[in-house]
Amino acid sequence: PELLDLCFELAGETAQADRVKASELEDRGWVVVEGVEIVPVTTVEYDEQRPVAMALVGSEQQVEFLKNWFDPQQIRQRVGWKDAQPPVPQDTKSEDASTTSPASEE
């Protein structure tokens, strides 16, 4: 995205010295861009590229949707997930009953 922004920034520059920009790529070195000429897009070119761009954007949106859909936190929220309570051991229940029964007799 930064490289793309840099390229569009070059389109607004008028002085030749400002039309050369360098950008560091993550762990891949540098790229140097020189703005040479701005060529307007024709209607035919736009019509040819639009379906490709729409398919790319649609694909990215589908991938993002699927990531969210299968996210464990999202699944829990959708289905109203509640964690199961750990089972109480039977020995603890009988001890509780024996400790409470003498107190109730008093």
N, C-alpha and C positions, 0 to 999 in steps of 0.2 A: 504493500500500500504506500509506503514512503517513496518508493521509486516512481510509482505512478504519479503521486503528488508532485514530485520533482519535475517530471516530464511536463505536466500541465503548467507548472510554474514557469518553465522556460518559454511557454507560448506568449506570456505577457511581457517578456524582456525585450528591450529594443537595442541596447548597446551590445556589440559583439562580445565584449568581455563577460557580460552577464549571461550569455547564451551557452556557456559551458559550465556544467555542474558535475560534481562527483558525489557518489553515495556509497557508503560501505554496506555490503551485503553480509548477513549473519554468517560467520564462519566460512565465507566463500570469496573473500577479497573485496575488490572495489569495482564499481561500474562508473564510467564517465559518459555523460550524455551531452551532446551538442545539438542545440536547436538550429536546424539549417533552414527549414522552410515549413510554413503552415499551409497545408493543402485542405481546402474545405471538402467536406464529405458530400458526395452526390446522393441524390434520392435512391438511385439504383444500388449503390454501395450500402446505404442505410437499410434498405429493404432486404438485402442479402444477409447482412450481419445481425439484424434484429432477432430473427428466430433462434439463432445460435446463442445470442446473449440471453434471451428469455429462457431457453432450455438450461443454460448454465445457472442462472439465478434460481430457477425452479428446482433444479437438482440440489443446490446448496440449501434451499429452504427445506426440502424433503429430508436431507441428511440431518439438519438441525432438529427438525420435528421428531425424527426417529430417535435421536440421542436423548431428547427430553422424554419421549414416550417410554423408553426402556430404562430410564434413570430410576434406580431403586427407590429413591425418596419420592419421586413423582408417582410411582406405582402404589406405594403405601398411602399416599394422599388420595389417589383416585378411588381405591377400594376401601378406604376407611380402616386401614390396617391397625390392629392393636397387638402389641407383643403379648405372648402368653405368659401368665404368671407361673413362676417356678413351682413345681409341686411341693407341697408341705409333707415332710416325712411323717409316717404314721406314729413313730415313737414320740415325736414332739406333741402330737395331738393327745395321746394318752397321758403324758406328763402334765399337760395343761389341765386336763380334766381332773387329775388327782390333786393338783394344787388348789383348784378352785372349789372342790367339793368340801374339804374341811372348813374352809372359810364360810361357806354357805351354811354349814351345820351350826356354827357359832352364832 
